[in-house]
Amino acid sequence: MTGAALMLAACLPTGGGGGNQAGDFSLSAPTTKVESQPLPGSGGPDTIGMGPVKVALIIPLTQSSGPSVVGTSLRNAAELAMGEAGNNDLTLLIKDDHSTPDGARAAAQAAISDGADLLLGPLFAPNVREVAQVARSAGKPVIAFSTDVSAAGPNLYLLSFLIENQVDRTIDFAASRGKKSIAALIPDNDYGRVAEAEFQQAAARRGMRVMEIEHYNAQTLNAAVQKIAALGGQIDALFIPEQADAMPAMSQALISAGVDVKKVQLVGTGIWNDARVMALPALQGAWFAAPENNGFNSFAARYRAKFGSDPTRIATLSYDAVSLAAALARQQGSQRFSESVLTDHKGFNGADGVFRFRTNGENERGLSMLQINNGSAAPLSPAPKSFAGIPSAT
């Protein structure tokens, strides 16, 4: 990969992760000390670094019940990224949105007043929309962490793990393995609705027959599964975008209804990447799309070494966003955060593999296809190491 893609790749040492993992470069972390500095009267570390380019990180450090574990993990990951960047290009302004839209708007206004050229975060979609209004008025781009694509737009990019990417990869792979007739069990929640919409588009694009879609909640699960079981040999795949904590009940329902999982290929999304799912009898042999684990495992090891605790799974979003900002500040001059640079079709390389931003603010990620087997997930199809030869959707 060349150009913009190499810039981020060069600043993300992975500490010797797996050879197939995008972002696996033989780089050692620089020893440059990055200072966290409290602002006057703040009583806490509000800036990291001393570079000329100011970037704000807006995260939920606190919530109504007190400190936020997720916010702390996002902040720690940003500090790790700044240390590993090994340069003094950035001053990172840490802003607490207090887990509320009003707090996010105030944080964005403070960031702009402090001279931020780029805003990273926040995490929740309502907060992202508030930050977007402030940033748009100031002409500053945003790289946010929400998974709600309705919050995306020009100059407001989502770095998160989008449901749509995982569904596309799963259905594309199933079709490539000869699956032609599919049904779906869709949970009656927001995740299920987003997954269903993308599922229908992906299946139509690949010419797969959608034989039946059953919606369910906890009370209607067994009845919905029985309707799918009645299809018998009419389907060769079954899509189930269900959360890990609900999958034990799903596994039992599939077995009780007599769904032959040896003949009907179960497929899902990255929320199956959970030990609870991998231990379930009905899920043995199932496929799902997710980032490969090597990059995150390497990141988590370095995080633990520095902070003495485990990061949350989404901590890599903050890590990658800060690493990207540092790389662009170092290599792109005055155009560092322009639309043409941020939407470079060659993309960037992060802890979870290659990614690129689309002009509509959504992202595309290189995902692997994994198969559940004996309590673990093994790669069936590795994530691409670059976007070379892969046209962007927009």
N, C-alpha and C positions, 0 to 999 in steps of 0.2 A: 504494500500500500504506500502511496506517495502523497505529497502535498499535505493538506490539512490533516489527513488521517495520521500521518507520522508525528505530527506535533503532539497530540495527546498521548499517542503510544509511547513516545520517548519520555514522557514525564510520569508514566505509571509503572514503576517497578512492581513486579508481581512476586518477587522473592522465590522464584523457582517453582511456580505452580505447574500443573500438568501440561504436557507438550501440546495438547490439542486446544488449550484454552487461548482464545483471542486475548491479547494483552500480556502474553507470557514472554517477557523480554528479559534477557540476561543483564539486568541492571541492578546495581546495589543502591539502597536508599542513601541519599546524601546526608551528611552529618551536620548540615547548616542548622543552627538553632533558630527557631522561629518564636518570637516573643509574643505572649498574650499580655495585652496592656489594658488596665482598667481606665475607663473614662472618669474624669473628676466627679466625685460624688456618686458613682454608680455602684460601688461596693462589689464589683465583679469584673471578670475579663470580657470586655466588649469589642476589642479589636485584636486581630492576629496579623502579624507581619508589619512591615514598615515601607512597603513599596509605593511608587507614585500613582499606580492605578488603583482606584477604590472600587471594591465590589462588596455588595451587601448580601448577607445570608440571613433570610427571614425564616425563622423556625419556631415551633411551639415549645419553648423552654419551660413554660409553666402552663398550668391549666387550673380549673377551679378548685381541684383537690390538692394542688401543690405542684412540685416539680414534675416535669414530664420525662419519662424514661426514653421515649422516642426522640424528643428534642435534644436531650443530653447526648444520645448516641449520634445524632446528626451533627451536633457541634463538635464532638470528639473526632468524628470522621473528617470534618473539615480541617481541624488542627493537624491531623495525620497527613492529609493531602498537602497542606502548606509546608510541613516539614520535609516531605519527600520531594516536593517541587524543587527545593534547593536553590531558591532564588529570592530576590527581594523585589519582584515585579508588582506584587499586590499588597494592599492593605485590606484585610477582610473585616468588614463591619458586621458584627453579630447583633441581630435585632430580634427580640422576642415578640411574637405576635399574640402571646397569651392565649393561643388556641381559639381566638375569636375573629370574626370579620373586622370588627372595629379596631381590634388590636393590630391586625394585619395592615389596615389602612394607615394607622398611625406609624407603624414601623416603616412602611414604604415612604411615607412623607419625611420621616426622620432620615432615612437612607438617602433620599434625593437631596435633602438639605445638607447632608454631610458630604455630598459630592460623588455619590456612587454612580458609576457608568453602566453597571449591570446589576440586576437583582436576581438572586438565586433563592428559590423557594417562593411561597410557602408550600405547605403540605396539603391542606384541605381545600377543596374546590371553592367553597364560598369565600375563603380567604384569598385564594388566587384571583378571583374576580375583582376584589377590592384593590389588591396590589396592581392588577392590570390597569385599572382606571388611573391610578396615580402615575404609574410608569408611562402610560400612553401620553398623558398630558405633558410629561417631561421629555418625551422622546427617547426613553431608555428601554432596552430589551429586558425580558424576563425569562429565566429558565426555571420552571416550577416543577413540583414533585407530585402533583395530583394525577390520578388515573382517569379523571373525568374529561373525556376529549371535548366536551362542550365548553370547557374553560380555555381551550387552546385557540390560537388565532395568530395572525401575522405579528411577528416580534414577541409572541408569548409562546414559548416552546415547552413541551412536557418531556421531561427526562425519565418519567416513571415507567414501570413495567405495564404496558397497556394490554388490556384483555384482548383487544382486536388483533394485536400481533400474534398472540399465543393461539387464538382460534384459527387464524389464517395458516400458521405453520402446521398445526395439527391436521386440519382438513386437507391441505396440500399434500402432506406426507401420506395420509391415509389413501388419497386418490392415487398417489404415485405407487403405492403398494397394492393397487388393484381393487380397492374397495369402491363399490359402485352404488350401493343402496344403503342408506343410513337413516336412523331415527335419533331422536333426542329426548332426554329427560331434563327439563329446565326448572330449576328451583324458582319459586315465586318471590324473587327479591331483585334488587337493582343489578347485582352482578349477573344473575341469570338473564335478565332482559337485555343487557348489553351483549352478553355472549350469544344469545339467540339471534339477535339482529345480524351480527357478523357471521355467525354460522350459516344462516340462510344465504347470505351473499357469497360466502366462500364456496358453499356446496353448489350453488348455481354456476359460479365461475368455472368450477372443475367438472361440471356435468354430472354430479352425483344426484341420484334420486333421493329426495327426502320423503320417506314413507309415512312418518308420523312424528309429531311433536307433542309431548305430554308435559303439561305444567303441573307442579305439585307443591304442597307444603307438608309439614310434618304429619298432618292428619290424613292427607290423601296420597302419601307416598306409595303405600302398598298397592292401591288401586291403579295408580299410574304405571307402576312397574308391571303389573299383570297385563295391562293393555299392550305394553311393548312386548312382553313375552308371547302374547297371542299372535304376533307377527311371524313368529317362527323363522323359517328359512327365507322370508322375504327381505330380510336385512342382513348385511354382513358387517355392519359397524353401528355402534351406539355412542352418542356424544353425551357426556354428563359433566357440565361445568359446575360442580358442587364443592363447597368448602370442606376442608379436611375434617373438621369436627362433626360434620353431618354424614361423612362417608361410611362410618360403621353401620348406621341404620340402612344406608343405601346398599351396602354389601349384603346384609342379611336379607333385604327385600329382593335383590336379584336372585339369590340362592333359593329363597322360598318360592319365588314365582317360576323357577325353572329356566331362567335365561341361561343358555349354553355359552358361557364366556370363552369356550375353546373354539366355537364357530362364529360367534359375534364379537368382533374386536371392540373392546371398550377404549374410548379416547377421551381425553380431558385437557385441562390447562395446567399452568404452573402451580396453582394452589394445591395440586396433588403432591407436590414435592415436599412431603411431610412423612415422618416415620409412622404416624398413625395410619396413613393411607397404605403405605407399602407393606404393612403387616396383614392387610385384610385378604381373606381367601379369594373373594370374587375378583379382586383387582390384580391378581398375579397374571402377568402377561399384558397388562394394560399399557397404553401409550399416552404420553403427554409432552407438551412443549414447554421448555423452560431454559433460562440461561444455564450454561454448564457451571458446575459447582466449583471447579478448580480455582477460578479467579476470586470468587468470594471467600473460599477457604483460606487462600493466601492472605487476602486482605484481613480476614478475621484474626489470623494468627498474629499479624503485625499490630492490629488494634489491641489484642489481648496483652501483647508484650508491652505496649505503651501505657494502657489504661487499666490493666488488671481486671477486665470484665469482658463479656461477650457483646459484640455489636448487635443491634437489631438488623433484620434482613435488609431493610431499605436504607441502611446507613451508607451503602455504596452510592446512592443517589447524590448525597452531599459530597462524598469523596470525589466522585467523577465530575460533578459540576465545578467544584473548586479547582480540581486538576486541569480541567478544560480551560477555565478562566485564566489560570496561571500560564498555561501553554500559549494561549492566544495573545495574552498581554506581552509575552516575551517575543513572539515571532511575527505578529501581524500589525504592529504599529498602530496608527490611528484608525485602521479599519478592523481592529481586533474583534469587536462585537457587532459588526455590521451583518445585515441579513445574508449577503453573499458569502460571508465567511462561515456563519453559523449553519447555513443550509448547504454547505459543500456536499455534493452527492457522494464523494468518497467517504464521508463520515469520519468518525473518531473511534478510538479504541479505549475502552474503559475496563474497570474491574470485572464487569459482567459481560465483556465481549464488545463487539463492534456495534455502534449505533449511529444513526444520523437523524437530523431534524428535517421534517418536511416543511414546505413554505406555509402550510396551513397550521403549523404549530405542533402537529402530532409527531411521533417518532417511529422509526423502524429499527428493530434490533435483530441481531444475528442470534437465533435460538437453536438449541439442539433438540432432537427428539429422543426421549428417554423411554425405556421399558421397565416396568416394575417386575422384579424377579427375586423371590426369596428374601423379601424384606428390604431390598435396596433398589436403586434405579441405575440401569446401565445404558450408556448411549447407543442408540440405534443409528442415528444420523448426526454427525457433529455439527456444531454451529459454524457458519462460515467465518473465516478469519478476516475477510474483507468483503466489501460490496462490489468488487471488480466484476463487471459483466452483469450485475444485478440492477436493472433500472429502478429508479425511485418511483413510488406511486404518484407523487406530485412533484 
